[in-house]
C-alpha cells in the first residue's frame, strides 16, 4: 500500500503501468454508476458522510461504532438518519457486481463501440478491471472491505460475449427482415 497521501491519479497510472488515465477515470465513474444500480442514487447525506470519513480517516465500521456510542457530532448523526440509518451507509459493491456494472456503463456510454474503446485502453478482461480497482486501493483512492480480493474479478464474463451479444441478431430476427425492395 502506498503511504503518501499526496499521490495523484498520474502516480497511480505510472505505478500500475498497463492502462492509460482514461481507463482509471472510466472505472471510477463506473463505480458510481454500479453503486447507484445496486443501492439507489447517492444522496446528499451520503456525500456529507463520505467527506466526514475522508477528513477524519475513518471507515464505515468506525462511523457505525461511533454512531451507536453516541460520540458523533449531531450533524453526522442526522446525516446517518437521512441516509436511511447505519444499515444503509456502506454503498460497497462486490467485484463481480462492479464488473457487470462497468459493462452496463460502457454499453450505455459507447453502445456497440464499448468493447473497442475498452480494448484500446488494454482493458480486455474483467481481470483488468480488478487490477485498476486494486491500484486505486493500493493508493488509498478507494476503500477495500475485508472480503474484497483481486480474485473476485477473474473471468467474471467474457468480453466478447458480454459486449457483442447485446447487438447480435438471432436467426428469427434475420428471417423476419423484409428483403423485398
C-alpha positions in Angstrom: 0.0 0.0 0.0 1.2 3.5 -0.9 1.5 5.6 2.2 2.0 9.1 0.7 -1.4 10.8 0.8 -0.1 13.3 -1.8 -0.2 10.8 -4.6 -2.1 11.6 -7.8 -4.0 9.7 -10.4 -1.0 10.1 -12.7 1.2 8.5 -10.0 -1.3 5.6 -9.9 -1.3 5.3 -13.7 2.5 5.1 -13.7 2.5 2.6 -10.8 0.1 0.2 -12.5 1.8 0.9 -15.8 -0.6 -1.0 -18.0 -3.6 1.3 -18.7 -3.9 4.9 -19.7 -5.5 7.5 -17.5 -9.0 7.4 -19.2 -9.3 3.7 -18.1 -9.0 4.8 -14.5 -11.5 7.6 -15.0 -13.9 5.1 -16.5 -13.6 2.7 -13.6 -14.1 5.5 -11.0 -17.2 6.8 -12.9 -18.5 3.3 -13.5 -18.2 2.5 -9.8 -20.7 5.3 -9.0 -23.0 4.0 -11.8 -22.8 0.5 -10.4 -23.4 1.6 -6.8 -26.4 3.6 -7.9 -27.8 0.5 -9.6 -27.3 -1.7 -6.6 -28.1 0.8 -3.8 -30.1 3.5 -5.4 -28.9 7.0 -6.1 -26.4 8.5 -3.7 -28.0 11.2 -1.5 -26.6 14.5 -0.3 -26.4 12.8 3.2 -24.1 10.1 1.7 -21.9 12.7 0.2 -21.7 14.6 3.5 -20.8 11.3 5.3 -18.1 10.5 2.7 -16.5 13.9 3.3 -16.6 13.3 7.1 -15.0 9.8 6.7 -12.2 11.2 4.5 -11.5 14.2 6.7 -11.3 12.0 9.8 -9.6 9.0 8.3 -12.5 6.7 9.2 -14.2 3.8 7.5 -17.9 2.8 7.6 -17.4 0.4 10.6 -15.8 3.3 12.6 -18.7 5.6 11.9 -21.2 3.0 12.8 -19.5 2.2 16.1 -19.3 6.0 16.9 -23.0 6.3 16.0 -24.0 3.6 18.4 -21.8 5.0 21.1 -23.3 8.5 20.7 -19.9 10.1 20.1 -20.6 11.6 16.6 -21.4 15.3 16.1 -25.1 15.9 15.8 -24.9 16.8 12.1 -23.3 13.5 11.3 -25.9 11.6 13.3 -28.6 13.5 11.4 -26.9 12.6 8.1 -26.9 8.9 9.0 -30.6 9.1 9.7 -31.2 11.0 6.5 -29.3 8.3 4.6 -31.6 5.6 6.0 -29.7 4.5 9.1 -26.5 2.7 9.7 -27.5 -0.3 7.6 -27.7 1.9 4.5 -24.4 3.7 5.0 -22.0 1.4 3.1 -22.5 1.5 -0.6 -19.9 -1.2 -1.2 -20.0 -3.1 -4.5 -18.6 -6.7 -4.7 -16.1 -7.3 -7.5 -18.5 -9.3 -9.7 -21.2 -6.8 -9.4 -18.8 -4.0 -10.2 -17.7 -5.8 -13.4 -21.3 -6.1 -14.5 -22.0 -2.5 -13.6 -18.9 -1.4 -15.6 -20.2 -3.5 -18.6 -23.6 -1.7 -18.4 -22.0 1.7 -18.0 -19.7 1.1 -21.0 -22.7 -0.1 -23.2 -24.7 2.9 -22.1 -21.8 5.3 -22.8 -20.5 3.8 -26.1 -23.0 1.3 -27.3 -21.6 -1.0 -30.0 -18.1 0.5 -29.6 -17.8 -0.3 -25.8 -15.5 -3.3 -26.3 -13.4 -1.4 -28.8 -12.9 1.6 -26.5 -12.0 -0.6 -23.5 -9.6 -2.7 -25.6 -7.9 0.4 -26.9 -7.0 1.1 -23.3 -5.7 -2.5 -22.9 -8.7 -3.5 -20.8 -9.6 -6.9 -22.3 -10.9 -8.9 -19.4 -12.6 -8.4 -16.1 -9.2 -9.2 -14.5 -8.1 -5.8 -15.9 -11.0 -4.1 -14.0 -9.6 -5.8 -10.9 -6.1 -4.5 -11.5 -7.4 -1.0 -11.8 -9.6 -1.2 -8.7 -6.8 -2.7 -6.6 -4.4 0.0 -7.9 -6.9 2.6 -6.5 -7.0 0.6 -3.3 -3.1 0.5 -3.1 -3.1 4.3 -3.5 -5.8 4.8 -0.9 -8.1 6.2 -3.5 -10.8 3.5 -2.9 -11.6 1.6 0.2 -11.4 -2.2 0.5 -13.7 -4.3 2.5 -12.2 -7.3 4.4 -13.9 -9.7 2.0 -12.6 -8.0 -1.2 -9.9 -9.9 -3.2 -8.4 -9.4 -6.6 -9.7 -12.9 -7.4 -13.2 -11.6 -7.3 -12.6 -10.0 -10.7 -11.2 -13.1 -12.5 -13.2 -14.2 -15.5 -16.5 -12.7 -14.3 -17.5 -12.7 -18.0 -16.1 -12.9 -21.5 -15.7 -9.5 -23.1 -16.7 -10.9 -26.5 -20.0 -12.4 -25.1 -20.8 -9.5 -22.7 -20.2 -6.7 -25.2 -21.1 -8.3 -28.5 -24.1 -10.4 -27.7 -26.4 -7.5 -26.9 -26.0 -6.4 -30.6 -26.3 -9.8 -32.3 -29.4 -10.5 -34.3 -30.7 -14.0 -33.7 -31.9 -16.2 -36.7 -35.5 -15.4 -36.1 -34.7 -11.6 -36.4 -32.8 -12.3 -39.7 -35.6 -14.3 -41.1 -38.2 -11.6 -40.4 -36.2 -8.8 -42.1 -38.0 -7.8 -45.3 -35.5 -8.2 -48.1 -38.1 -7.4 -50.9 -37.5 -4.0 -52.3 
